[in-house]
């Protein structure tokens, strides 16, 4: 096998830039009224996002130049550090009723976002060095589950079922493409699904989210309010949209309009054409990610590329599905576009790793 080093994937880089630029424009458009009301500065959230974006692009460029093989060395310390931060965040006073952030000055670090990337790196390392054991339950699947359970329990304690579900999907995807026995893995997945079902039915808050998803108009001013306002924004946009910055729903009607529900504002202002363009950009990212994974020079590179591509694309798909009321509200951000420092930093760092893998080909 001949491995050559070349420039990184230009098409992927352009897709990343276009998605990030879309995020900048839409964050300002969707947040300026709220920022003005809260801080008397219309660009408050935009300025914070630009700082996070700058740090994210710097991290992306660094990771794109550092050989991805070096990630094997930091896989265990990185995962252990994330576990430690997830414990710390539970000790700190809750913010907005949740224990998800560690405040550092004007910034908040969300450890659960870093957990997604740590699982990809650690599981890729473990699978690549124990490939001959992955098909055995006790020495293959079980060690991964033993790592996943405490991580998920810490995230669920925050509470954050959406992120815990995302981490679980990433983990099972990594184990599956690593060569695990499908029957054994299906049994484990069924067990986890049953556990998630029990968590939902034993939580009044989560059950309300499910009932709001099934019939948001049953409690239009309560549990169904959020999704109804999202659907109004989408319907108002029509084919071409109301025009950039012309959204009406962002004026105190649609909650989380610059974070988890920013796609609804895209639909309202840019219409079906704008929403479809964003979706096509994520499809383009999937295309390039799959291409890079298939041409990776070794199993570790393949697993990293495939895991990162899965994580970003599926999270985007879930976020968009929530906004369209295809699935219940989960609270996962739209990669590159939603407001959030930890999310953009982790996403762009992941893209840096993917760009580095693209520099090597078979």
C-alpha positions as CSV (number, residue, x, y, z in Angstrom):
1,X,0.0,0.0,0.0
2,X,1.5,3.3,-1.1
3,X,0.7,6.4,1.1
4,X,1.2,9.8,-0.3
5,X,0.9,13.2,1.3
6,X,-0.9,16.0,-0.5
7,X,-3.0,19.1,0.1
8,X,-6.2,18.7,2.1
9,X,-9.6,18.2,0.5
10,X,-10.5,21.7,-1.0
11,X,-14.1,20.8,-1.6
12,X,-14.6,19.9,2.0
13,X,-12.8,23.1,3.2
14,X,-15.1,25.2,1.0
15,X,-18.2,23.5,2.4
16,X,-17.0,24.2,5.9
17,X,-16.4,27.9,5.1
18,X,-19.8,28.2,3.5
19,X,-21.6,26.6,6.5
20,X,-19.7,28.8,8.9
21,X,-20.5,32.0,7.0
22,X,-24.1,31.0,6.9
23,X,-24.0,30.6,10.6
24,X,-22.4,34.1,11.1
25,X,-25.1,35.8,9.0
26,X,-28.0,33.9,10.5
27,X,-26.8,34.2,14.1
28,X,-26.8,38.0,13.8
29,X,-30.1,38.1,11.9
30,X,-31.8,35.9,14.5
31,X,-30.2,37.3,17.7
32,X,-29.8,41.1,17.2
33,X,-33.3,41.9,18.7
34,X,-32.7,39.6,21.7
35,X,-29.2,41.0,22.2
36,X,-30.4,44.5,22.0
37,X,-33.1,43.8,24.6
38,X,-30.7,42.0,27.0
39,X,-27.5,43.9,26.6
40,X,-28.3,47.0,24.6
41,X,-25.7,45.8,22.0
42,X,-27.2,44.3,18.8
43,X,-24.0,42.4,18.0
44,X,-23.5,40.8,21.4
45,X,-24.1,37.2,20.4
46,X,-22.4,37.7,17.0
47,X,-19.2,39.0,18.7
48,X,-19.0,36.1,21.0
49,X,-19.6,33.6,18.2
50,X,-16.9,35.3,16.0
51,X,-14.4,34.8,18.9
52,X,-15.4,31.1,19.1
53,X,-15.3,30.8,15.3
54,X,-11.8,32.3,15.3
55,X,-10.6,29.8,17.9
56,X,-12.4,27.0,16.0
57,X,-10.8,27.8,12.7
58,X,-7.4,28.1,14.4
59,X,-7.9,24.6,15.9
60,X,-9.1,23.3,12.6
61,X,-5.9,24.5,10.8
62,X,-3.7,23.1,13.5
63,X,-5.4,19.7,13.4
64,X,-5.3,19.7,9.7
65,X,-1.4,20.0,9.8
66,X,-0.8,17.5,12.7
67,X,-0.7,13.9,11.6
68,X,-3.9,12.2,12.8
69,X,-1.8,9.2,14.0
70,X,-0.8,11.4,17.0
71,X,-4.4,11.3,18.2
72,X,-3.8,7.7,19.4
73,X,-1.5,9.1,22.1
74,X,-4.1,11.4,23.5
75,X,-7.2,9.3,23.1
76,X,-7.2,7.9,26.7
77,X,-6.1,11.2,28.5
78,X,-8.7,13.2,26.4
79,X,-11.5,10.8,27.3
80,X,-10.5,10.8,31.0
81,X,-10.4,14.6,30.9
82,X,-13.9,14.8,29.5
83,X,-15.1,12.4,32.3
84,X,-13.5,14.7,34.9
85,X,-15.1,17.8,33.4
86,X,-18.5,16.1,33.4
87,X,-18.1,15.3,37.1
88,X,-17.0,18.9,37.8
89,X,-20.0,20.4,35.9
90,X,-22.4,18.5,38.2
91,X,-20.8,19.9,41.3
92,X,-21.1,23.5,40.1
93,X,-24.3,25.5,40.5
94,X,-26.9,24.8,37.8
95,X,-27.4,27.4,34.9
96,X,-30.9,27.8,33.6
97,X,-31.9,24.7,35.5
98,X,-29.2,22.4,34.0
99,X,-25.7,21.5,34.9
100,X,-24.1,21.6,31.5
101,X,-21.7,24.5,31.5
102,X,-18.5,25.5,33.2
103,X,-18.2,29.3,33.1
104,X,-14.8,30.7,32.2
105,X,-15.1,34.5,32.2
106,X,-17.5,35.5,29.5
107,X,-17.4,32.0,28.0
108,X,-19.1,28.8,28.9
109,X,-17.5,25.4,28.3
110,X,-19.9,22.5,27.6
111,X,-18.0,19.3,28.3
112,X,-20.7,17.1,26.7
113,X,-19.8,18.5,23.3
114,X,-16.2,17.4,23.8
115,X,-17.5,14.0,24.8
116,X,-18.7,13.3,21.2
117,X,-15.2,13.7,19.8
118,X,-13.5,11.9,22.6
119,X,-15.6,8.8,22.0
120,X,-14.7,8.9,18.3
121,X,-11.0,9.1,18.9
122,X,-10.9,6.5,21.8
123,X,-13.1,4.0,20.0
124,X,-11.2,4.4,16.8
125,X,-7.9,3.7,18.7
126,X,-9.4,0.7,20.6
127,X,-10.9,-0.9,17.5
128,X,-7.7,-0.4,15.4
129,X,-5.5,-2.1,17.9
130,X,-7.9,-5.0,18.8
131,X,-9.5,-5.7,15.5
132,X,-9.1,-9.4,16.0
133,X,-11.2,-9.3,19.2
134,X,-14.0,-7.0,18.1
135,X,-16.2,-9.9,16.9
136,X,-16.3,-11.4,20.4
137,X,-18.8,-10.0,22.9
138,X,-16.8,-10.2,26.1
139,X,-13.5,-8.9,24.6
140,X,-15.0,-6.9,21.8
141,X,-18.3,-5.1,22.5
142,X,-18.3,-5.3,26.3
143,X,-15.2,-3.0,26.9
144,X,-16.8,-0.3,24.7
145,X,-20.1,-0.5,26.6
146,X,-18.2,-0.4,29.9
147,X,-16.8,3.0,28.8
148,X,-20.1,4.3,27.3
149,X,-22.3,3.7,30.3
150,X,-20.6,5.9,32.9
151,X,-20.2,8.6,30.2
152,X,-23.9,8.5,29.4
153,X,-24.9,8.5,33.0
154,X,-23.0,11.7,33.7
155,X,-24.6,13.4,30.7
156,X,-28.0,12.2,31.6
157,X,-27.5,13.6,35.1
158,X,-27.2,17.1,33.7
159,X,-29.9,16.3,32.4
160,X,-29.3,16.0,28.6
161,X,-31.0,13.1,26.9
162,X,-30.4,14.5,23.4
163,X,-26.6,14.6,23.8
164,X,-26.5,11.3,25.5
165,X,-28.5,9.8,22.6
166,X,-26.1,11.4,20.1
167,X,-23.1,10.0,22.0
168,X,-24.7,6.5,22.0
169,X,-25.4,6.6,18.3
170,X,-21.8,7.6,17.6
171,X,-20.5,4.8,19.8
172,X,-22.7,2.1,18.2
173,X,-21.8,3.4,14.7
174,X,-18.1,3.1,15.5
175,X,-18.5,-0.4,17.0
176,X,-20.6,-1.5,14.0
177,X,-18.2,-0.2,11.2
178,X,-15.3,-1.6,13.3
179,X,-16.6,-5.1,12.6
180,X,-18.7,-6.1,15.6
181,X,-21.1,-9.0,15.4
182,X,-24.4,-7.5,14.2
183,X,-26.6,-9.8,16.2
184,X,-24.8,-9.1,19.5
185,X,-24.7,-5.4,18.7
186,X,-28.5,-5.4,17.9
187,X,-29.2,-7.0,21.3
188,X,-27.1,-4.3,23.1
189,X,-28.8,-1.5,21.1
190,X,-32.2,-2.9,22.0
191,X,-31.2,-2.8,25.7
192,X,-30.1,0.8,25.4
193,X,-33.3,1.7,23.6
194,X,-35.3,0.1,26.4
195,X,-33.3,2.1,28.9
196,X,-34.0,5.3,27.1
197,X,-37.7,4.5,27.0
198,X,-37.7,4.0,30.7
199,X,-35.9,7.3,31.2
200,X,-38.6,9.1,29.1
201,X,-41.7,7.5,30.7
202,X,-40.3,8.2,34.2
203,X,-39.7,11.9,33.5
204,X,-42.8,14.2,33.3
205,X,-40.7,16.8,31.4
206,X,-39.6,14.3,28.7
207,X,-43.0,12.8,28.4
208,X,-44.4,16.3,27.8
209,X,-41.9,16.7,24.9
210,X,-43.1,13.5,23.4
211,X,-46.8,14.4,23.6
212,X,-46.0,17.9,22.2
213,X,-44.3,16.2,19.3
214,X,-47.3,14.0,18.6
215,X,-49.9,16.8,19.0
216,X,-48.4,20.2,19.6
217,X,-51.8,21.9,19.3
218,X,-53.2,20.0,22.2
219,X,-51.3,22.4,24.5
220,X,-50.6,25.3,22.1
221,X,-49.7,27.8,24.8
222,X,-47.7,25.3,26.9
223,X,-45.7,22.3,25.8
224,X,-46.6,22.7,22.1
225,X,-45.8,26.4,21.9
226,X,-42.2,25.9,20.9
227,X,-42.8,23.6,17.9
228,X,-45.9,25.5,16.8
229,X,-43.8,28.8,16.5
230,X,-41.2,26.9,14.6
231,X,-43.8,25.5,12.1
232,X,-45.2,29.0,11.8
233,X,-41.8,30.4,10.9
234,X,-41.2,27.6,8.3
235,X,-44.6,28.1,6.8
236,X,-44.2,31.9,6.6
237,X,-41.0,31.6,4.6
238,X,-42.7,30.0,1.6
239,X,-40.5,29.2,-1.5
240,X,-38.2,32.2,-1.5
241,X,-38.5,33.5,2.1
242,X,-39.4,36.9,3.6
243,X,-35.9,38.2,3.1
244,X,-32.8,38.3,5.1
245,X,-33.4,39.9,8.6
246,X,-37.1,40.1,7.9
247,X,-38.2,37.3,10.2
248,X,-41.1,38.0,12.5
249,X,-40.9,34.9,14.7
250,X,-37.5,36.0,16.1
251,X,-39.2,38.9,17.9
252,X,-39.9,37.1,21.2
253,X,-42.2,34.5,19.5
254,X,-39.8,31.6,18.8
255,X,-37.6,30.5,21.7
256,X,-34.0,29.4,21.1
257,X,-34.2,31.1,17.7
258,X,-30.4,31.6,17.4
259,X,-29.4,28.2,18.9
260,X,-31.3,25.0,18.4
261,X,-34.1,26.5,16.3
262,X,-32.0,28.6,14.0
263,X,-33.0,26.5,11.0
264,X,-36.6,27.7,11.4
265,X,-35.3,31.3,11.0
266,X,-33.4,30.2,7.9
267,X,-36.7,28.7,6.5
268,X,-38.6,31.9,7.3
269,X,-36.1,34.4,5.9
270,X,-34.5,32.4,3.0
271,X,-37.5,30.2,2.3
272,X,-37.5,26.7,0.9
273,X,-34.6,27.5,-1.4
274,X,-32.3,28.7,1.4
275,X,-33.3,25.8,3.6
276,X,-32.6,23.3,0.8
277,X,-29.2,25.0,0.1
278,X,-28.1,24.4,3.7
279,X,-29.3,20.8,3.5
280,X,-27.3,20.3,0.3
281,X,-24.2,21.7,2.0
282,X,-24.5,19.1,4.7
283,X,-25.1,16.5,1.9
284,X,-21.9,17.7,0.3
285,X,-20.1,17.3,3.6
286,X,-21.4,13.7,3.9
287,X,-20.1,13.0,0.3
288,X,-16.6,14.3,1.0
289,X,-16.5,12.6,4.4
290,X,-17.4,9.2,3.0
291,X,-14.9,9.8,0.1
292,X,-12.1,10.6,2.6
293,X,-13.0,7.6,4.9
294,X,-12.9,5.2,2.0
295,X,-9.5,6.4,0.9
296,X,-7.9,6.5,4.3
297,X,-4.6,4.7,4.5
298,X,-5.4,2.6,7.5
299,X,-8.2,1.4,9.8
300,X,-7.6,4.1,12.4
301,X,-7.9,6.8,9.7
302,X,-11.0,5.2,8.3
303,X,-12.7,4.9,11.7
304,X,-11.9,8.5,12.6
305,X,-13.1,9.9,9.2
306,X,-16.3,7.8,9.2
307,X,-17.0,8.6,12.9
308,X,-16.6,12.4,12.4
309,X,-18.7,12.4,9.3
310,X,-21.4,10.5,11.0
311,X,-21.4,12.7,14.0
312,X,-21.7,16.0,12.1
313,X,-24.2,14.9,9.5
314,X,-26.5,12.9,11.8
315,X,-26.5,15.8,14.3
316,X,-27.5,18.2,11.5
317,X,-30.2,15.8,10.4
318,X,-31.6,15.4,13.9
319,X,-31.6,19.2,14.5
320,X,-33.4,19.8,11.2
321,X,-35.9,17.0,12.0
322,X,-36.7,18.6,15.3
323,X,-37.4,22.0,13.7
324,X,-39.7,20.3,11.2
325,X,-41.4,18.3,14.0
326,X,-40.3,15.0,12.5
327,X,-38.8,13.9,15.9
328,X,-39.3,15.2,19.4
329,X,-37.3,18.2,20.7
330,X,-33.8,16.9,21.7
331,X,-31.7,20.1,22.2
332,X,-28.8,19.3,19.8
333,X,-27.4,22.3,17.9
334,X,-27.1,22.6,14.1
335,X,-23.4,22.2,13.4
336,X,-21.5,25.3,12.2
337,X,-24.7,27.4,12.3
338,X,-26.2,27.4,15.8
339,X,-24.8,29.8,18.4
340,X,-22.5,28.1,20.9
341,X,-18.8,28.2,21.5
342,X,-18.2,24.6,22.6
343,X,-20.2,23.3,19.7
344,X,-18.4,25.3,17.0
345,X,-14.9,24.6,18.6
346,X,-15.5,20.8,18.6
347,X,-17.1,20.7,15.2
348,X,-14.2,22.7,13.5
349,X,-11.6,20.7,15.4
350,X,-13.2,17.5,14.1
351,X,-13.1,19.0,10.6
352,X,-9.4,19.7,11.0
353,X,-8.8,16.0,11.7
354,X,-10.9,15.1,8.7
355,X,-8.9,17.5,6.5
356,X,-5.7,15.9,7.8
357,X,-6.9,12.4,6.9
358,X,-7.7,13.7,3.4
359,X,-4.0,14.6,2.9
360,X,-3.2,10.9,2.8
361,X,-4.5,8.5,0.3
362,X,-4.1,4.9,-0.9
